[in-house]
Amino acid sequence: MVQQYFNNFASAKGDIISEMPGVITYNCLLTIPGAVSSVINKYSLPNNYSWEANMGETESFDEAAEKYTQYFRKMNNMKLTPEGFEKIQLVGTFDTPDESRAFASSQFKLESEKGGRKNFIIQLGMQYEFPEWVIKVSMFEKVPDHEMRPGMKSLK
């Protein structure tokens, strides 16, 4: 799926699900193991894409936390070939789920920043959306605030 991301999902975009000013949401024709559904978003500003997969829903915090942890273990240090030839390691930081918070979010980056992919992020999230805990995986490029809004200070 990472390779598709870097090709603007040319062969993965299905029918348009919704269209709003600045963003078009497509059904994703490709799936990853365990995904219930997935979508592709095309943004006009900046001109790029994101991808999100729903990996499951459950009312049990413990079950959701276990699945979230399992996905993190599978993804962390995974070898990817984003350009189709060179293997690059995916490195993440684990955010421990805690029932007192309504979410947990672990982010992964490519170990190597070759090809100008330093802003590329894969995010594993677990969020309480009444009445269930939802686990999602998403890919996007986080454009730094100072590039999105020149002249404004970053929140960091």
N, C-alpha and C positions, 0 to 999 in steps of 0.2 A: 504494500500500500504506500510505503514511503516513496518508492520509485514513481508511482502514479502521482503523488503530491508534486514532485519536482517536474512532472510533465503536465501540470495544470489539469490533472484528471481527464485528459483527452479521451481515453477509452472507458472511463468509469462513470461519466455523468449520464444519469437516466433522465426521466421526465422532471419537469419543473414542478416542485411541490408548492412553492410560494414565491412571490415577487413583491418586494417592498423597495422604496427608494434607497439605493445604495447597496442592496443585497438581494441575490437570487439564490434560493435553496433548491438543490436537485436531489432526487433519489440517487443513492449510490448503487451502481450495478455490481460492484465487487463486495465481498464480505470477508471478514477475518474470523478465525475459529472462535466460537462462543458468542459472537455478536447477534443481538436480537434484531437490530436495524442500524442503518448508517445513512448519513446525509453529507452532502458537499455544499459549502457556501461559497459563493463568489462575491467579493466585495469590490465596489468601484473605487473606494479610497481607503487604504492604498489598494492598488489593483493587484489583489492576490486572492488566495483560496484558503479555506479551512475545511477540515473533515472531522466528523464526530460519529462515534459508534456507541450505541447503548449496549452494554455488556451484561445487563441483567438488573432485576429489581426484586426486592424481598422486604417483608415487614420486619425481619429479624436483623437487629444490629450485628449480632455475633456472626451470622451467616454472611452478611455484606462485608464485614471487616475481614473475614477469612478469605473471601473471593478477591477483595481488593489487594490483600497481602500476597496472595498467589499470583495475581496478575503482575504485581510489582516485581516479584522474584523472577518471573518469566521474562519480563521486559528489561530489567536492569542487566547491563553488560551484554545485551543481545548484539550480534553482529548484523549490520544492515548494509545494503548496497544501494544507496540513494541515487547514484548516477548510473547504476547498472553494472559496474565493474570492480570498483575498489571497496573492500569491506571496511566499515567504520563502526566503532563500538558506540552503543547507546548507554549513557551514564546518567543515573538518576539519584535524586535525594528523596528519601522516604519520609512522608508525613504520617505519623502514627494516628490511626483512627481513634477517636475518643467520643463516646456517646454524649458527652456534655456539649460537644460542638455539633453543628448540623452538617459538617462537611469535613473532608480530608482531601488534600490535593498534592500529589507527587509529580514533580516535573523531571523530564529527561531531556538531555541535550546530546548532540553528536560530539563524540570525543575530539574529533578533528574538525577544524573550522574551514577546511579546504572548500573551495568553490563558493566562498562568501555565505556560508550557511550558519553563521554565528547566532542569528536570531531565531533559528528553527527550534521549536519546542514540541515535544509530545507530552501530553498531560494525562495522568490517570486520576480520575476524581471519584469520590464517593460522597453523595449528597442526600440529605433527607428531603424528600418531596412528598409531603403528606399524601397517603399514609405509608409510603415505602422509602427504603433506601435504594438509590439508583447509582449504578456504577457505569462510568463513561470513560472512553479513551478519545482524545482529540489531538489533532495535528494542526499547527499554525505557525506563522512567523510573527513574533512579537516585535513590532516596530517600536523602537525606543520613543518615549514621549517627546523628547526634543526634536526628533525627526518628524513626528506627526503634527506637532504644534510648535514650530520654530519660535524661539523667543520665550517660551514658557519653561519654568523650572520643573524638573522631574520630581515625582513624589518620593523618590528614594533618598 
